[in-house]
Amino acid sequence: MVFVRFSNLLYENRVMKLYSFGDSFTQGLGTDRKLEHKLMGEDGDWDNWSEEKKNIQRTKVSKLWIENSFTHMFANKLKCQYRNFGHNGSAN
């Protein structure tokens, strides 16, 4: 079971902020597995890529996770700023 915890919605200088803490699900991992695998070289090319290309692809996947995370979507609905402290490899 996955638990996503949020702090209270805080008002700082009249700006509402949403904070999330949790595991890889909170971070956004798994929101689009097919695209994640494609970006990470599902066809076996990963081993042949340069470190520069690997870093570019990692950045793309990280951006995908952030933009498709529940925290991002919830914050958009609330029209507020957010910080997502989800972390891959963390336990619930």
N, C-alpha and C positions, 0 to 999 in steps of 0.2 A: 504494500500500500504506500502511496506517495502522499506526503503531507507538505503543503505549501503554507508557510507562515508569513504573515504580513504584520509589520508594525502598525501602530495607529496611523491614520492619515494625519500628517503634521502640517501645521500652518506656520511657515516661517516667512516673514515679510510678505504675507498674503499669497504665498505660493504653496500649493499643496504638493506634497511629495509622497510617493509610494515606495516602500522598501520591501524587497523579497529576499528570503534566505532559504536555501535548500540544496537539493541534490541536482543531478544532471537534468532531470525533468524540469525543474525550476529554471535552469539555465536555458533550456530550449532544445536540448538534445532529443532527437527522434521525431521532430515535428514534420520532417519530410525525408524519410530514410533513403528513398531512391535518389533524390538530388544530392544528399550528403555523400552517398557512395560514389555517385558520378563525379562529384567535385574532388573526392579523395582518390581517384584513379581506380575505380572498380575493375577496369579492364586489365589490370596488372602493370600498368605503366608507372605506378608510384615508385618502384625501385629504380627506374631509369631516369626519373626527373632530377633536376638539379635542386639543391637546397633552396635556391631563390624561388623556383616554381612551387616547391612544396610549401614554403612560407606564404606565398600568394594564395594558394588553395586553402591553407589553414585559415587565413584571414577571411576568405569568402565564406567558409563554413561557419566560422564564429559569428560573422555578420548575419548569416541565415538563422542561426540559433537565436540571436538577440531579437531580430525582427519578427520571429515567429513564436517567441516565448509568450506564455500566459501573462506574465508581468507586463510586457510591452503592450499587448492587446488590451489588458485591463486598464492600464494607465491611459491609453488612447481613448477608451470609453469615458474615463473620468476626466479627461482633458487635463492631465497633471504630469509633472515630471516624475521620473522613477529611477531607481538604482536596483539592479538585479545582482544579488550576491550569490546566485546559484553556482554550484561548482561540480564539475564532472568528477566522479569517483567518491563523492561524499555519501555517507549513509543518511537514510531518512532520519 
